[in-house]
Amino acid sequence: MTLPSACVAMLLVATGAQAQSAKPGLWEIQSKMGGNPQVDQAMAQMQQQMAAMSPAQRKMMEDMMARQGVSMGPGSGGAMVVKVCITPEMAARQALPTQTEGDCTTQVTSRSANTLKMSFVCTNPPSTGEGTYTFRGDTAYDMTMLVKSQQDGKPMSTTIAGSGRWLGTDCGQVKPLPLPSKK
């Protein structure tokens, strides 16, 4: 897995860990990764490559991502924006979508009225992390996360800061991601 695809996998782990209280429908999740030069460079390179795509290439990539239940694009300040669909079942279970690859296990370590703390372990690519989500009602949240992994055999830490906001009940062309498996 290349570093840019590892970054996308980390972003989707962040997306899937946010279970607390969320309204069903279309959500926009904006995340910015940083904390080390390799991730900063990979994210900049990925955004340059996306900007340089022909309309046909961009459509092909967007269609591929949509088949996986994700709509992704650049955000402000170097952030990535992902749109995901939360079904009524996901909202009722307080189980929001997660990536279908990566062999990750997420554990909620604590909950309060508006805060959720979680940790995760992934085996492909190997990584661990912990994060905090602060909810602003059932239509918005802020998130911080620390991800630890290895790149070329060297330890690497990546920070992810982000936010999510509910866009509406209609998910449009964005298909729901699978529910996380109960382990």
Phi, psi and chi 1 to 4 in degrees:
 res  aa     phi    psi   chi1   chi2   chi3   chi4
   1 MET       -  129.3  176.9  177.4  -80.6      -
   2 THR   -76.6  163.0   63.9      -      -      -
   3 LEU   -59.2  -44.8 -169.4   54.8      -      -
   4 PRO   -59.2  -40.9  -27.8   36.5      -      -
   5 SER   -70.5  -31.0   58.8      -      -      -
   6 ALA   -64.4  -37.8      -      -      -      -
   7 CYS   -63.8  -41.1  -67.4      -      -      -
   8 VAL   -64.6  -41.5  171.0      -      -      -
   9 ALA   -60.7  -41.7      -      -      -      -
  10 MET   -63.7  -38.5  -76.5 -173.9 -116.8      -
  11 LEU   -62.7  -40.5 -179.0   64.8      -      -
  12 LEU   -71.5  -31.3  -68.8  174.1      -      -
  13 VAL   -61.2  -44.3  165.9      -      -      -
  14 ALA   -61.0  -39.7      -      -      -      -
  15 THR   -62.5  -42.1  -57.5      -      -      -
  16 GLY   -78.2  -13.7      -      -      -      -
  17 ALA   -90.0    1.1      -      -      -      -
  18 GLN   -86.5   18.4   53.8  177.7  -67.6      -
  19 ALA   -61.7  121.5      -      -      -      -
  20 GLN  -155.3  -87.1 -178.8   81.2   -8.2      -
  21 SER  -146.6  107.5  175.4      -      -      -
  22 ALA  -133.9  140.2      -      -      -      -
  23 LYS   -72.3  139.3 -143.3  170.2 -173.8  174.9
  24 PRO   -67.9  150.3    0.5    3.6      -      -
  25 GLY   132.3 -159.6      -      -      -      -
  26 LEU   -86.6  129.2 -174.3   62.1      -      -
  27 TRP  -118.7  142.4  -80.6   75.8      -      -
  28 GLU  -110.0  123.6  178.6 -179.4   84.3      -
  29 ILE  -116.9  120.1  -62.6  149.4      -      -
  30 GLN  -110.4  123.9 -168.3  162.3  164.1      -
  31 SER  -134.5  141.8  -60.0      -      -      -
  32 LYS  -123.7  125.1 -176.5  169.7 -177.9  176.6
  33 MET  -100.2  147.5  -66.2 -177.3 -150.9      -
  34 GLY  -168.8 -158.9      -      -      -      -
  35 GLY   103.9  -16.6      -      -      -      -
  36 ASN  -155.4  153.2   67.6   60.7      -      -
  37 PRO   -61.0  -34.6  -19.1   27.4      -      -
  38 GLN   -64.5  -44.4  -66.4   93.3  -12.6      -
  39 VAL   -67.9  -43.7  169.8      -      -      -
  40 ASP   -58.1  -45.0  -66.4  -18.4      -      -
  41 GLN   -66.4  -42.6 -178.4 -179.9    4.6      -
  42 ALA   -64.4  -41.4      -      -      -      -
  43 MET   -65.6  -42.4  -68.5  -56.3  -67.8      -
  44 ALA   -62.5  -42.2      -      -      -      -
  45 GLN   -64.3  -42.9 -179.2 -178.2   12.5      -
  46 MET   -63.0  -41.9 -174.2  170.3   60.3      -
  47 GLN   -66.8  -37.1  -71.9  179.4  -17.5      -
  48 GLN   -64.3  -42.2  -73.5  174.0  -12.6      -
  49 GLN   -64.4  -40.7  -71.5  172.3  -11.8      -
  50 MET   -64.9  -40.6  -73.1  175.2   66.4      -
  51 ALA   -66.9  -30.2      -      -      -      -
  52 ALA   -86.6   -4.2      -      -      -      -
  53 MET   -68.1  145.8  -74.3 -178.6  179.7      -
  54 SER   -70.5  161.3   69.7      -      -      -
  55 PRO   -55.6  -38.0  -27.8   35.4      -      -
  56 ALA   -66.9  -42.9      -      -      -      -
  57 GLN   -64.3  -43.2  -70.6  171.7  -41.5      -
  58 ARG   -61.7  -43.4 -177.2  177.9  -89.3  -60.9
  59 LYS   -62.9  -41.7  173.8  141.3  178.6   46.6
  60 MET   -61.8  -43.2 -169.1  167.9   74.3      -
  61 MET   -66.5  -43.8 -178.3  177.3  175.6      -
  62 GLU   -62.2  -39.5  -72.4  170.6   -7.3      -
  63 ASP   -65.3  -41.0  -70.1  -12.4      -      -
  64 MET   -62.7  -45.3  179.1 -168.2   70.8      -
  65 MET   -64.6  -40.5  -63.4  -64.6  -73.2      -
  66 ALA   -62.4  -36.8      -      -      -      -
  67 ARG   -64.0  -24.1  -76.1 -168.7  -59.9  -84.5
  68 GLN   -92.5    3.3  -63.1  176.4   22.8      -
  69 GLY    87.0   21.2      -      -      -      -
  70 VAL  -132.9  138.5  176.8      -      -      -
  71 SER  -116.7  121.3  170.0      -      -      -
  72 MET  -129.2  146.4 -173.0  170.6   76.2      -
  73 GLY  -165.6  176.5      -      -      -      -
  74 PRO   -75.5  147.5   25.5  -30.4      -      -
  75 GLY  -115.9 -170.9      -      -      -      -
  76 SER   -78.8  150.4   62.1      -      -      -
  77 GLY    63.9   27.7      -      -      -      -
  78 GLY    84.2    7.6      -      -      -      -
  79 ALA   -80.4  160.1      -      -      -      -
  80 MET  -105.6  142.9  -70.6  -60.2  -64.9      -
  81 VAL  -114.6  129.2  174.8      -      -      -
  82 VAL  -122.8  135.7  176.2      -      -      -
  83 LYS  -109.2  131.6  -70.1 -176.7 -179.2  172.4
  84 VAL  -131.5  154.2  -65.1      -      -      -
  85 CYS  -105.3  124.0 -177.4      -      -      -
  86 ILE  -102.8  118.1  -53.8  -57.2      -      -
  87 THR   -79.5  161.5   66.1      -      -      -
  88 PRO   -56.7  -36.7  -28.9   37.7      -      -
  89 GLU   -63.2  -44.0  179.0 -171.7    7.4      -
  90 MET   -60.7  -44.1  -69.7  171.9 -177.2      -
  91 ALA   -64.3  -41.7      -      -      -      -
  92 ALA   -65.7  -36.9      -      -      -      -
  93 ARG   -82.2   -6.5  -78.6 -177.3   51.5 -168.8
  94 GLN    53.2   39.5  -66.0 -176.1  -17.4      -
  95 ALA  -124.8  103.9      -      -      -      -
  96 LEU   -92.1  168.4  -58.4 -173.1      -      -
  97 PRO   -65.4  156.5   23.7  -32.2      -      -
  98 THR  -138.3  165.3 -172.8      -      -      -
  99 GLN   -67.4  155.8   79.6  -76.4    0.2      -
 100 THR   -94.1   -9.3   56.7      -      -      -
 101 GLU  -121.5  162.7  -61.7  174.2    6.8      -
 102 GLY   112.4  -13.2      -      -      -      -
 103 ASP    48.6   61.1  -59.1  -39.5      -      -
 104 CYS  -108.7  144.1  -63.0      -      -      -
 105 THR  -119.8  127.0  -56.4      -      -      -
 106 THR  -112.3  138.6  -58.8      -      -      -
 107 GLN  -130.3  128.8  178.1  179.7   -2.6      -
 108 VAL   -78.3  123.0  173.9      -      -      -
 109 THR   -95.3  -26.0   56.6      -      -      -
 110 SER  -163.8  154.2   70.5      -      -      -
 111 ARG  -136.8  144.7  -70.1 -179.6 -165.2 -114.0
 112 SER  -134.1 -168.4   68.5      -      -      -
 113 ALA   -53.7  -42.7      -      -      -      -
 114 ASN  -132.8   11.0   70.6  -25.3      -      -
 115 THR  -127.7  137.9  -57.7      -      -      -
 116 LEU  -126.4  130.9  175.0  136.7      -      -
 117 LYS  -114.3  138.7  -66.8 -172.2  179.2 -160.1
 118 MET  -142.4  164.3   52.1   71.7   65.7      -
 119 SER  -137.4  159.8   62.9      -      -      -
 120 PHE  -146.5  157.4   68.7   88.2      -      -
 121 VAL  -134.5  128.4  175.4      -      -      -
 122 CYS  -119.0  142.8  -63.1      -      -      -
 123 THR  -101.5  -15.2   58.2      -      -      -
 124 ASN  -147.1   95.8 -177.9   21.9      -      -
 125 PRO   -76.4  152.3   30.1  -34.1      -      -
 126 PRO   -61.2  125.2  -18.3   29.0      -      -
 127 SER  -164.1  159.9   59.2      -      -      -
 128 THR  -137.2  162.8   61.2      -      -      -
 129 GLY  -173.4  172.0      -      -      -      -
 130 GLU  -146.2  152.0   53.5 -170.7   38.1      -
 131 GLY  -151.4  164.5      -      -      -      -
 132 THR  -130.3  131.2  -58.5      -      -      -
 133 TYR  -114.7  130.3  -68.8   79.3      -      -
 134 THR  -115.1  116.5  -56.4      -      -      -
 135 PHE   -90.6  140.5  -69.1   84.4      -      -
 136 ARG  -113.5   78.9  -66.1  177.7  -85.7  137.3
 137 GLY    74.7 -156.9      -      -      -      -
 138 ASP  -102.5   14.4   61.8   -4.3      -      -
 139 THR  -124.6    6.2   59.7      -      -      -
 140 ALA  -164.1  153.7      -      -      -      -
 141 TYR  -155.8  162.0   69.4   87.4      -      -
 142 ASP  -119.2  151.2  -64.1  -53.7      -      -
 143 MET  -144.1  142.9  173.4  -88.5  -67.0      -
 144 THR  -131.2  145.7   59.0      -      -      -
 145 MET  -148.8  146.9 -172.2  169.6  -69.1      -
 146 LEU  -120.2  124.7  174.5   64.6      -      -
 147 VAL  -116.5  130.2  179.4      -      -      -
 148 LYS  -113.7  130.4  -64.8 -179.3 -179.2 -179.4
 149 SER  -150.6 -168.4   59.8      -      -      -
 150 GLN  -129.6  142.5  -69.9 -158.9    1.1      -
 151 GLN  -129.8  120.3  177.3   71.9   22.9      -
 152 ASP    54.4   40.0  -60.9  -34.7      -      -
 153 GLY    78.2    2.8      -      -      -      -
 154 LYS  -110.6  140.4  -63.6  177.5 -175.4  167.8
 155 PRO   -62.3  143.3   -5.6   11.2      -      -
 156 MET  -141.0  135.0 -179.5  170.0   87.3      -
 157 SER  -114.0  137.1  -68.7      -      -      -
 158 THR  -128.8  135.5  -56.6      -      -      -
 159 THR  -101.7  146.6   57.5      -      -      -
 160 ILE  -129.6  124.1  -56.2  172.4      -      -
 161 ALA  -119.7  137.0      -      -      -      -
 162 GLY  -163.1 -176.1      -      -      -      -
 163 SER  -153.2  157.5   61.1      -      -      -
 164 GLY  -130.6  146.7      -      -      -      -
 165 ARG  -144.3  142.3   67.2 -176.2 -178.9  108.6
 166 TRP   -78.0  131.0 -177.6   74.0      -      -
 167 LEU  -100.1  -25.4  -61.0  176.6      -      -
 168 GLY   156.6  174.4      -      -      -      -
 169 THR   -75.6  -26.6   57.2      -      -      -
 170 ASP   -88.6  118.8 -176.6    7.4      -      -
 171 CYS   -81.9   -7.6  -69.8      -      -      -
 172 GLY    57.6 -128.1      -      -      -      -
 173 GLN   -83.0   -7.3  -62.3  -64.9  -42.4      -
 174 VAL   -82.5  115.7  179.4      -      -      -
 175 LYS   -85.3  147.3  -56.5  -73.5 -176.4 -122.7
 176 PRO   -64.3  142.1  -17.0   27.1      -      -
 177 LEU   -75.5  160.7  -73.1  169.2      -      -
 178 PRO   -63.1  150.4  -13.1   21.6      -      -
 179 LEU   -67.7  147.0  -81.6  169.8      -      -
 180 PRO   -62.9  145.1   -0.7    3.4      -      -
 181 SER   -73.2  148.0   59.2      -      -      -
 182 LYS   -83.6  118.4  -67.7 -177.9  179.5  179.8
 183 LYS  -111.7      -  -65.2 -176.0 -179.2 -174.8
